[in-house]
Amino acid sequence: MWTLTLRRGARAAVVTAEWYDAFGVVTSGRVQLELRDGEPGPVLGRDAGFWLRGTGVRALRNPGRRTARVRVFTPGAVTRQSTHPVRQPHHEGDDMNSTKDTETVAGPTSGRPSFPHRFRGLIGTGVIATLAAMVTTTVAAALARAAGVDFEIPDGGETIPLSGFTVVTGFFSVVGVVIAVALLRWSARPADRFVWTAVALSALSLVPALISGANAATITALLGLHLVAAAVMIPVLTRSLRTRTN
């Protein structure tokens, strides 16, 4: 018998040798089961019991702010080898008929970096990618203008300045970073969800250019600039999310 302690935001992988034939009871806090495909499973409250053998659960997570504890009973368990920080109190005597109790403490650093660390890393990567997207889009717009594209919008007869491309690219790139951070925090599969979301939003962003009424050269250039920004931001943020969740 042993106790698994999950601190706020902690995640503990379900190791076959450790959980084989085990029965767990949540004694405090809440525990969420993470399924094999990465999807979040049910959230179990205090006094909830569960078997993990053959259920397709790959990890336990603490979705709340309070520390969660799970009492694990392992009849006939094999020797446990945990990858988490383990605190094993000293036991006096060597009575083989007695029940030995150990505690495994899974803090935010168990198995992967803490959320604040991953958060800062993703933000830093996002800022760099945003600056790169802004510069790339502005340079591409300048080259298009030099090639003869006027970027004139019939509604009002205004011409889009180069600074306009810089500001718009920066704004929507920051929105993409915010979405990535939110998915990292709340999604079990943030990288995949981000790709789907970003591609869908990028497709929607093409609609205003198509219905702007501008000439063909301007519409083509606007579509190309949208795709340039997406080509910079989406792969970088997706790679960063995968690095921080694997």
Secondary structure, DSSP 8 states (H G I E B T S, - for coil): -EEEEE-TT-EEE--HHHHTT-EEEEEES-EEEEETTS-EEEEE-TT-EEE-TTS-EEEEE--SSS-EEEEEE-TT------SS-EE-----S--TTS---EEEEE-TTSSS--HHHHHHHHHHHHHHHHHHHHHHHHHHHHHHHHTT---EETTTTEE--HHHHHHHHHHHHHHHHHHHHHHHHH-SSHHHHHHHHHHHHHHHHTHHHHTS---HHHHHHHHHHHHHHHHHHHHHHHHHHHHHH-
